[in-house]
């Protein structure tokens, strides 16, 4: 199956959906759920290629006239992208009001459907309730709970699990990344190929995440003062971009703590952070497994709070005080991996990633 999109770790899901379509059993509305950048939108587009037989379409599959895609990075998806009479290009209802141009189907893909405004969700519900013939709507959402129950109940749910780090690492090497870079990016990505591709391919991205992890681990032994000092180093803009950055930092910390829990439980073979093995061993030696699991839970709770508009600065302060100021705080750790800083375009010092990362060509492994 060649679709032009890298479906990493979800080939079985894609195959099942294609088979259902071939048998005439594919529902008109699908909801693909799973972590951000795990591959939901990629799989949705690969499915669209199969449904429309558009792999060799002039200009590429995304240029096919029977495909509509909403995958912008904005904080919200407004009703202007759905209702008839789009002023900045065809809307969903504009698209669905037309007959198929090149075949018997039309496919609409909406990445980040959980960012629909209330008005937009109401408009979408009408489309889901009364779908045009020979059309398929594929929604992707990392937080399906933000969608109205009326929409959820009318969609077939397809859950996406994180992809094993080894599989992501192999994929990155195949795209040109050095093995060490690929392994580190895969560990940081926490099962999300799209995240790994960005870390390995975007200048400074990998080093920035390593620096944030070093700062977190180095807070051990610093008590209340150390916790507040570390919190002060993580300031985020009070907008959706700042929240996205805060969530990325917390995901990096969570991946390390998850590995520490593996070491404490006597299953180090399940860990993916080989680069931080001495630090993981020290955490496991100095903290009971229950405490490490509690720290992981606190990070997850902080992520949930920020995702629903808690203030990042206050959330980070409370989290770091909880982790590092109590009697069962993590130990001091020496010998953390070095991250060489470079000067950013603004003249400020910024971390630098290892040399020769994977190419940054868009493969749509995100979603």
QUIBELQUI-V462547 format. One record per backbone hydrogen bond with DSSP energy under -1.0 kcal/mol. NH is the residue of the N-H (numbers start at 0). CO is the residue of the C=O. E is the energy in kcal/mol with one decimal. If there is no record, write none. Layout:
nh & co & e
NH & CO & E
NH & CO & E
This chain:
nh & co & e
5 & 362 & -1.3
6 & 4 & -1.1
7 & 5 & -1.0
13 & 9 & -2.3
14 & 10 & -2.6
15 & 11 & -2.1
16 & 12 & -2.1
17 & 13 & -2.5
18 & 14 & -2.4
19 & 15 & -2.1
20 & 16 & -2.0
21 & 17 & -2.4
22 & 18 & -1.7
23 & 20 & -1.5
24 & 19 & -3.4
29 & 136 & -2.8
30 & 155 & -2.8
31 & 138 & -3.4
32 & 157 & -2.6
37 & 34 & -1.5
41 & 365 & -1.3
42 & 38 & -2.2
43 & 39 & -2.4
44 & 40 & -2.4
45 & 41 & -2.4
46 & 42 & -2.5
47 & 43 & -2.0
48 & 44 & -2.2
49 & 45 & -1.8
50 & 46 & -2.7
51 & 47 & -2.4
52 & 48 & -1.1
53 & 48 & -1.6
56 & 53 & -1.7
59 & 56 & -2.7
62 & 59 & -1.8
63 & 60 & -1.6
66 & 63 & -1.6
67 & 106 & -2.3
69 & 108 & -2.3
76 & 114 & -2.6
80 & 77 & -1.8
81 & 78 & -1.8
82 & 78 & -2.5
91 & 80 & -1.7
92 & 81 & -2.4
94 & 90 & -2.6
95 & 91 & -2.5
96 & 92 & -1.1
97 & 94 & -1.3
105 & 133 & -1.6
106 & 65 & -2.7
107 & 135 & -2.8
108 & 67 & -3.1
109 & 137 & -2.8
110 & 69 & -2.4
112 & 139 & -3.2
114 & 111 & -2.0
115 & 112 & -1.6
116 & 76 & -2.2
120 & 116 & -2.7
121 & 117 & -2.1
122 & 118 & -2.0
123 & 119 & -2.5
124 & 120 & -2.3
125 & 121 & -1.2
126 & 122 & -1.1
127 & 123 & -2.5
128 & 124 & -2.7
129 & 125 & -1.9
135 & 105 & -2.1
136 & 27 & -3.4
137 & 107 & -3.1
138 & 29 & -3.0
139 & 109 & -2.3
140 & 31 & -2.6
145 & 142 & -2.0
146 & 143 & -1.9
150 & 147 & -1.1
151 & 147 & -2.2
152 & 148 & -2.6
153 & 150 & -1.3
154 & 151 & -1.3
155 & 28 & -2.5
157 & 30 & -2.8
159 & 32 & -2.8
162 & 190 & -2.6
167 & 163 & -1.9
168 & 164 & -3.0
169 & 165 & -2.2
170 & 166 & -1.8
171 & 167 & -2.4
172 & 168 & -2.3
173 & 169 & -2.0
175 & 172 & -1.7
176 & 171 & -2.2
177 & 355 & -1.3
181 & 177 & -3.0
182 & 178 & -2.6
183 & 179 & -2.1
184 & 180 & -2.7
185 & 181 & -2.5
186 & 182 & -2.0
187 & 183 & -2.3
188 & 184 & -1.9
193 & 36 & -2.0
195 & 191 & -2.2
196 & 192 & -2.6
197 & 193 & -1.7
198 & 194 & -2.3
199 & 195 & -2.5
200 & 196 & -1.7
201 & 197 & -2.4
204 & 201 & -2.0
207 & 203 & -2.1
208 & 204 & -1.7
209 & 205 & -2.2
210 & 206 & -2.5
211 & 207 & -2.0
212 & 208 & -2.0
213 & 209 & -2.8
214 & 210 & -2.3
215 & 211 & -1.8
216 & 212 & -2.8
217 & 213 & -2.6
218 & 215 & -1.2
219 & 216 & -1.6
220 & 329 & -1.1
221 & 218 & -2.3
225 & 221 & -2.0
226 & 222 & -2.3
227 & 223 & -2.4
228 & 224 & -2.3
229 & 225 & -2.4
230 & 226 & -2.2
231 & 227 & -1.9
232 & 229 & -1.2
233 & 230 & -1.3
238 & 236 & -1.8
242 & 238 & -2.1
243 & 239 & -2.4
244 & 240 & -2.1
245 & 241 & -2.4
246 & 242 & -2.6
247 & 243 & -1.8
248 & 244 & -2.2
249 & 245 & -2.3
250 & 246 & -2.1
251 & 247 & -1.9
252 & 248 & -2.2
253 & 249 & -2.7
254 & 250 & -1.8
255 & 251 & -1.4
256 & 252 & -2.4
257 & 253 & -2.6
258 & 254 & -1.5
259 & 255 & -2.2
260 & 256 & -2.2
261 & 257 & -1.5
262 & 258 & -2.2
263 & 259 & -2.6
264 & 260 & -1.8
265 & 262 & -1.5
266 & 261 & -3.0
269 & 266 & -2.0
270 & 267 & -1.6
273 & 271 & -1.4
275 & 272 & -1.2
276 & 273 & -1.4
279 & 275 & -2.4
280 & 276 & -2.7
281 & 277 & -1.9
282 & 278 & -2.3
283 & 279 & -2.4
284 & 280 & -2.0
285 & 281 & -1.7
286 & 282 & -2.0
291 & 287 & -1.8
292 & 288 & -2.5
293 & 289 & -1.9
294 & 290 & -2.2
295 & 291 & -2.3
296 & 292 & -2.4
297 & 293 & -2.1
298 & 294 & -2.1
299 & 295 & -2.3
300 & 296 & -2.5
301 & 297 & -2.2
302 & 298 & -2.2
303 & 299 & -2.4
304 & 300 & -2.3
305 & 301 & -2.3
306 & 302 & -2.2
308 & 305 & -1.8
309 & 304 & -2.4
314 & 310 & -2.3
315 & 311 & -2.8
316 & 312 & -2.2
317 & 313 & -2.4
318 & 314 & -2.4
319 & 315 & -2.8
320 & 316 & -2.2
321 & 317 & -2.0
322 & 318 & -2.1
323 & 319 & -2.8
324 & 320 & -1.8
341 & 349 & -5.1
343 & 347 & -3.2
346 & 343 & -1.8
349 & 341 & -4.2
351 & 339 & -1.5
358 & 174 & -1.2
